[in-house]
Amino acid sequence: MKAHLSAICLAITSFSTVASAQTWGQQPGSQPGWGGTPTNQPPPGGGLSAGGLAPPASNPGDPNAPNAQTERELEKADREDSGRGLEFFWLNAEIGGEHLGLQTFKANQLVDAGTVKTSQTGLLYGAGLGVRLVFITLGARFRMGQFSEWALWTLNAELGLHIPIGSIEPYFTLGGGYASMGSFNENNLGGSLRSQDVDIKGYDVRGGFGVDVYVSDTFSIGANLTGEMLVLTRPGVDPSRLQGSTGGQQSASDIYKADGSSIGAGATLTAVAGLHF
């Protein structure tokens, strides 16, 4: 009996010694497996894992890595950008055609419509200059329209909104200012009237759309289409300039000795060349 008790005590002591040795040899945060081998050791390389999945390793040389893809997109956008940098000043010149009706909306004897054509198409040329603030331009524009029986020039302040798309730049403009009409064909005025005796002036309002194509950082070519409304007035002609008007010319004298006015409209299409600094 004593021998059996001694054997049992020896077995218990041996088991406790082995269990203690395994416990003290266990790494913190791990669980012993069969034979005391830890079963939840971190994966090689020290990365974190969840459910057996680990985040992809960052490899700067990998062309498919997210950072590399982002860099390629930025480089592509930079290549597609105009690359012109900031623009502070601009000037341009234009030439084209204009169709203008002096009495489109209102006719109040601005001229003698029986002898002077009030609706004509002619050559137009002009120039503009100003400053640019990122997408906004501010400036002034002069235009001269030459028609068969008279001429009309305007001097406008102009506001523009530009939309850069690489080397192509659409834009919208709004302008308004002073308008003056003259250079009449004196054969159509009647009586002893001269061109300088008929003083017609007023103002105009203009809106337009255009496109510039940048051939280089500083030079562009393009086209511009504008619509315009004109409000013109004429004071009565000095009666001394109307003396001697008789017969068929009496009608012209009656018209020009009184004040006249009109509201007209026009459309212009021009080719434009510009410099940008």
Steps between C-alpha positions, in 0.01 A plus 500: 500500500776743591679411178191586295465840674864579436463422128191723469675793674802459271279510190318815617831673574639412155186633320514829694867546411435448127196735498698775677783468251259543205327797662823688569627435148180639337530835318275782627172523315527150352323174574686175530430240241589134485840454653509859629534657155323840474219502243432876453845634427487816283561442128851545368590863427313638804183588300154498649242254375129450537324185395814381330525810273783749515529845332709507181863586548608846380743465213610832344612318188165330439325677202162381628545640852241766596764771542646428158156518337429833668832641380426389144158671509658823624764489227233441236293794627810719493571402140142568395495837678583804291813558705487871409521623856337823613395766251485865603460705179343436160439677172344386174395613155198384300357523151176370354151600398201667664134517406335805657147637499469856630124482562439135597291574811414868466494744207455871568652675199861447596579534129292535187421132439387590147853590393727338760515122548441428868596131484840404356780245516860613500859453608584526870840521667606578854739448789485443874731497799478447875596298805421145610425368849516119472174434310371860478611763247438874520577735215395740225413434135480724193309394189447669165232384255529622140180489295416624150308812611627568854741384771453417866762476773471391864722523806396255774604378842510119494471221758594142409470155659753243369493119533849350436492148355860423419604710200134576412325777691130582451382831646199726542504880485269783602568860404349841455593859431499782249388484136532757221376499143627707207680500163170521314478486123408863446318419177236323711447772763318746278519876465823668601558268795850374563601195701629709791164679525326179609618420852388152612626345821386287793599180673508127439478179708674187376520133596711234335659156495843407369775239494876552520750233396842553657769434240762584763508632855463859376320480162146387416264494205124462514155622406236717666124534448312793659154647505446871557225752573539867406313801640569804281378860499538794262437868578324711237727638229577872496226654278763699310633171366159415362447816292449443132336159548203494263288258306597140561756610759239666721420168670864458614502856635188438704652187648842636592384828650327303779664276760522132416572175682505124451570167669683257278677165518791325337701178484875467451731209415876559512831317492721592797875491562625567854813548711512397867754592769 
